[in-house]
Amino acid sequence: MRDVTPIRVMVVDDHAVVRGGINFFFSTIDDINLVGEANSGETAIDLCDELQPDIILMDMVMPGMGGIAATRIISSRYPHIRIIALTSFVENDLVQKALQAGAISYLMKDIPPQELTAAIRSAYAGRTTLAPEVAEILVQQTFQKKAPPIDPCLTERETDVLSLMSEGLSNKQIASHMHLSPNTIRSHVSSILGKLEATNRTEAVRVAMQQNLLPL
């Protein structure tokens, strides 16, 4: 049987029952060594020098210094220590702040022990593990990140031209419809493209529809 250097883990949680449960489970895992516990962010920071953990399981919401502040300080002082947020809360703001503070993973406290073990091994190897609820939040946020609404300040005539563009009319047809010269329509179309930051007529119409700039 080959020798394996155990992963040194510290648990930070203000609930003794949580710390005790994790301690009991990891006592049966050969490659994970629970080197210490802390009941607050302040204590966790103080113990880092003494215990030199590889991984910290960090509760996010605790009295005194919370997990986010502790994660930020530890990540700054001890960049080799990888922190896994282990919490009961999955609010979008909390997830974002934890990851920005330096947490490599974000897990829920009801995670099955075997999955927590796998997440610790992954974090030790530099890989991220996210609870399904967290992954869903991040995916939704990615899709919701759209460019800020355009305020093109189209003139009334430009809006009329744009409306006719959306019907597929050419510049010549629009000119005839509006009793204007083709050169004037070309000038309006060019102005519309610039204001909508579009490269062609089709894109301009698409952007206009997205921004509700065309009458129904």
Summary of the structure (lengths in Angstrom):
residues: 216
radius of gyration: 28.4
end to end distance: 73.1
largest distance: 89.4
contacts: 619
relative contact order: 0.09
helix: 51%
strand: 13%
